[in-house]
Amino acid sequence: MAFSFEARQIRKSFGGVEVLHGVDLDATAGSVLALLGENGAGKSTLVKIMAGDYQADSGEMIVDGTTHQTLNPRQARALGVAIISQEFQDAPTLSVAENISLGRLPSQAGMVRWGAVRKRAVAILDELEIDIDPSAVVGALRIGERQLVEIARSLSSSARLLILDEPTAALSHHEAEVLFGFIRKLRTQGVAIVYITHRLDEVGLIADRVQVLRDGSTALVADVAETDRVTMIEAMIGRRGDAFGRPDPATHELGSRPALSWHGAGADGRFQDVALDVRPGEVVAVYGKLGSGAMELAETAFGLRPLDSGRLEVNGQMAQLGTPVEAVQRGIGFLPAERKTGGALMVRSVAENTAIASWPLLARFRQWITARIEAGAYLRWHDRLSIRSLNDPRQIMRTLSGGNQQKVLLARWLERRSQVMVLVEPTRGVDVGARQDIYQVLRELAESGIAVLVVTSDYEEAVQVADRCLVISKGKPVTELAGDAITMSRLLEASGG
């Protein structure tokens, strides 16, 4: 009998607030179900219940005809359920091979069979067409490579139901294509797959069915062939989404002098011969796949990476930014790709996160900072940036959704009165509705005279937000597009996709 997993009338509450209101889900052998919804819609809670990480308050799960009121992680794994979460679950100090066999190292007479560990790793990496050294230390790998190792570990355990939570968020276009190819192979082998994503283009590429959650309830279940992008967006956000596309042409006057300007710039062999201007009043995107050099270019604007050729100018003056402190003093704000480790103070309050860059400006008599001063900084931007929170300056940063965390980080640099914003992958892991909010904020910042540079590997993002777009591939600028010439097809073609 073909494998089947049915979740029926699943309900779950946290702190007295119900987040799942009787949700059903069907996962069947040889089928890919795309699970969509904004952050907070209940997707992750639902699949964690299926994988045994959370316990449902009520409802049941039927696996191969057998009913289970709840599952624990061990039971779920024994039934063939494997989940790959957004957060890394690896052991960064161990090798790739050790990570792939983590928790199930082959042994004999109490001794680990290291040859078998390597053989297993080589076999699954070859099958996935992943070119990673099995002996490499996982913590030294790129983000996309670490994600692929996690996928390899789960797939090597012969899962019958594979749950993938935003698996391509940190992958390059090529790595994503490799993953999609393997998902199609697993589908033909009878594996059931639940695929959580915010990338609507991925739904048509790999999914047979789509289910949308909104506010803890099912808003749409349909065959992918019988629905469309507009319908899915409307189901996710509860309003029409067919207007999402190119921004309206800017009508305001741009600054007469570039706020940022690279001339024949190169760094560490990561990129070379880059020439780019970013003027006050415009949003400029740098589009490039993972490893293209786009992210490293952004780092040079914030003193995180020195140039070894060419020059960088800030407001028309030669700049040699040796540290982020120097960049901040020059009026530059920076949002890194990994906000949880490189930008946000996740266990501190939203007020502290907003005020920290402005402490020298906010401190009374230049000597001390108070909680009241920090709260005022946060409240100045809460409504202006439409931050969805408890409107409590003491709320802990990690309790906000990804999109609202990004807005708090934007508030940090606006409070500092930064006139240049450099944002790397600003909507990675952010839902559709929050993406549009962030794009609107960036457009409004440009209209107010701020220079905005967005560095992204998401071609939809470049299309939706940029006035101009520089495409970088393999460390070299390929082309610069402007206005309606910025299209998905042209970006993919120029970047080698």
BELMONOR-V598333 format. One record per helix or strand of 2 or more residues. SS is the DSSP state (a for helix, b for strand). FROM is the first residue (numbers start at 1). LEN is the number of residues. If there is no record, write none. Layout:
ss,from,len
SS,FROM,LEN
SS,FROM,LEN
This chain:
ss,from,len
b,4,11
b,17,12
b,32,5
a,43,8
b,58,6
b,66,3
a,73,6
b,81,4
a,96,5
b,107,2
b,111,2
a,114,15
a,138,3
a,143,13
b,161,5
a,173,16
b,192,5
a,200,7
b,209,6
b,217,7
a,224,3
a,229,9
b,258,10
b,271,9
b,283,5
a,294,7
b,309,6
b,317,3
a,324,6
b,332,4
a,339,4
a,350,13
a,371,12
a,397,3
a,402,14
b,420,5
a,432,16
b,451,6
a,459,7
b,468,6
b,476,7
a,483,3
a,488,7
